[in-house]
Amino acid sequence: MTSGLFPPGAVIRRVNAEPVILLGGGRAVLMQLAHPSVAAGVAEHSGFAADPFRRLRQTLVAMNTIVYGTEEDARTTASALAAVHHRVRGATYAADDPELLLWVHATLVDTALRVHRRFLGELAADVAETYYLESTAVAELLGVPLDRQPPDLAAFRTYVRATVGELAVSDTARRLAAEVLHPRLPLVTGPLVELARQVTVGLLPPPLRSQFGFPWGWAQETALA
């Protein structure tokens, strides 16, 4: 049997397999779009308005292949993503910039931990640490050298807080965010979309939620509880 990057009992396999983690997809996307370079790249190089979740679906499929597939499948998937990222370039960004790749990856890791804490409970400290350390192998495969990544979970959380504090949400990001929160879907999906919208906005870091211009107060917090 061909082995994968992670053994069957790996924490990253267990955490990512929780269905509720998918509820954080919109949060991760908005955190990514909050970076002006990511927003510009998405706006100029994808049909985001027509299908705002296609990029997320592709990311999740790739992540699942890397985490649960064979090592050969993982490396093939990473190479394919690298080829795509290499073509996404503009005056102020390059999608294969390790700093941008790190932020995109960080939003997925931070979101998984945040959603797990909100809906399933806080991971034990050693389990959360293992989850983060295992995730660095994924980021490395996707083009972020280990020496460019925070060395442990505490440093990772510091990095996320610092980056959130430095980001300036652009008008482009706000426009794209509207597509995420109000997708063009059949009316029958309305209740599910509303739930996803509440989770997405409610779990965003407050500074980003404010910059995007999303109202949030006691009533919204109570509805999410």
Buried (B, 14 or more C-beta within 10 A) or exposed (E): EEEBBBEEEBBBBEBBEBEEBBBBBBBBBBBBBBBBBBBBBBBBBBEBEEBBBEBBEEBBEBBEBBBBBBBEBBBBBBEEBBEEBEEBBEEEBBBBBBEBBBBBBBBBBBBBBBBBEBBEEEBEEEBBBBBBBBBBBBBBBBBBEEEEBBEEBEEBBEBBEEBBEEBEBBEBBBBBBEBBBEBEEEEEEEEEBEEBBBBBBBBBBEBBBEBBEBEBEEEBEEEBE
